[in-house]
């Protein structure tokens, strides 16, 4: 992830202390109520895929996952401020909302920051 622009890096900074819950609704942090509603209201914008890379436990600082979408070649890299190692595993089916950068892992919704295309 060496091609991240300064705005992407700024978004990745979580202003919480160790042990505190994150309250940020920025992309890659919490799924806001409005984001949950708009993703539910636009079901045709979900794209199915498979987890191709899942993190090992990393703790604070977030984690990257790589997903392979079924309708396009290449890996899409997604970041979330939380440790996703307990939520996703390699080979797991997921859906990515193409407009609102939300990842569906079963019934769980996770806000993600999408890495810029290289």
MOZI-V645318 format. One record per residue. N is the residue number from 1. RES is the residue in one small letter. PHI is phi as a letter, one per 30 degrees, with the letter a starting at -180 (* if undefined). PSI is psi in whole degrees, 0 to 359 (* if undefined). D_CENTER is the distance of its C-alpha to the mean C-alpha in Angstrom with 1 decimal. Layout:
N | RES | PHI | PSI | D_CENTER
N | RES | PHI | PSI | D_CENTER
This chain:
1 | x | * | 46 | 14.3
2 | x | d | 350 | 17.7
3 | x | c | 27 | 17.5
4 | x | d | 135 | 15.3
5 | x | d | 160 | 17.3
6 | x | e | 318 | 18.4
7 | x | d | 327 | 16.4
8 | x | d | 315 | 13.1
9 | x | d | 320 | 14.5
10 | x | d | 320 | 15.8
11 | x | d | 326 | 12.5
12 | x | d | 346 | 11.3
13 | x | d | 121 | 14.6
14 | x | c | 125 | 14.5
15 | x | d | 28 | 18.0
16 | x | c | 158 | 18.5
17 | x | c | 163 | 21.0
18 | x | e | 133 | 20.7
19 | x | i | 347 | 21.0
20 | x | d | 153 | 20.1
21 | x | d | 143 | 17.4
22 | x | d | 136 | 15.0
23 | x | c | 7 | 16.2
24 | x | d | 138 | 14.2
25 | x | c | 17 | 12.8
26 | x | d | 159 | 11.5
27 | x | e | 133 | 8.3
28 | x | j | 0 | 5.7
29 | x | c | 238 | 8.4
30 | x | d | 153 | 10.1
31 | x | d | 114 | 10.1
32 | x | d | 162 | 13.6
33 | x | d | 320 | 16.4
34 | x | d | 321 | 16.8
35 | x | d | 321 | 13.2
36 | x | d | 321 | 13.8
37 | x | d | 316 | 17.2
38 | x | d | 329 | 16.5
39 | x | d | 324 | 14.0
40 | x | d | 330 | 16.8
41 | x | d | 351 | 19.4
42 | x | b | 65 | 18.1
43 | x | d | 337 | 17.8
44 | x | d | 355 | 18.9
45 | x | c | 3 | 15.7
46 | x | d | 137 | 13.6
47 | x | c | 129 | 13.5
48 | x | d | 149 | 14.0
49 | x | a | 184 | 13.1
50 | x | b | 140 | 13.4
51 | x | d | 121 | 11.5
52 | x | c | 336 | 13.6
53 | x | b | 127 | 12.6
54 | x | b | 144 | 11.6
55 | x | d | 156 | 12.3
56 | x | d | 169 | 15.5
57 | x | e | 129 | 15.8
58 | x | b | 342 | 15.3
59 | x | i | 213 | 15.6
60 | x | d | 139 | 15.2
61 | x | k | 349 | 13.5
62 | x | i | 180 | 10.0
63 | x | a | 151 | 8.8
64 | x | c | 142 | 7.8
65 | x | b | 149 | 7.5
66 | x | c | 130 | 9.5
67 | x | b | 146 | 10.0
68 | x | c | 110 | 13.3
69 | x | d | 143 | 13.7
70 | x | d | 336 | 17.2
71 | x | c | 9 | 18.5
72 | x | a | 148 | 18.0
73 | x | d | 161 | 18.7
74 | x | j | 169 | 16.6
75 | x | c | 135 | 13.3
76 | x | c | 127 | 10.2
77 | x | c | 129 | 8.3
78 | x | b | 140 | 4.6
79 | x | b | 143 | 4.7
80 | x | b | 146 | 4.8
81 | x | d | 339 | 8.5
82 | x | d | 164 | 9.5
83 | x | d | 110 | 10.8
84 | x | d | 4 | 9.0
85 | x | d | 334 | 12.3
86 | x | d | 351 | 13.8
87 | x | c | 325 | 11.3
88 | x | b | 155 | 10.9
89 | x | b | 158 | 13.6
90 | x | e | 135 | 14.8
91 | x | j | 355 | 16.2
92 | x | d | 137 | 14.4
93 | x | d | 141 | 14.0
94 | x | b | 174 | 10.9
95 | x | b | 142 | 10.6
96 | x | c | 127 | 8.5
97 | x | d | 118 | 10.1
98 | x | d | 341 | 11.6
99 | x | c | 323 | 12.8
100 | x | c | 18 | 10.5
101 | x | h | 58 | 6.9
102 | x | b | 134 | 6.3
103 | x | c | 131 | 5.7
104 | x | c | 120 | 9.1
105 | x | c | 94 | 10.2
106 | x | i | 232 | 13.9
107 | x | d | 353 | 14.6
108 | x | d | 137 | 11.6
109 | x | c | 133 | 9.1
110 | x | b | 128 | 5.8
111 | x | d | 134 | 5.0
112 | x | b | 152 | 2.5
113 | x | c | 123 | 5.4
114 | x | d | 129 | 6.9
115 | x | d | 142 | 9.8
116 | x | d | 149 | 13.1
117 | x | d | 142 | 15.2
118 | x | c | * | 17.9
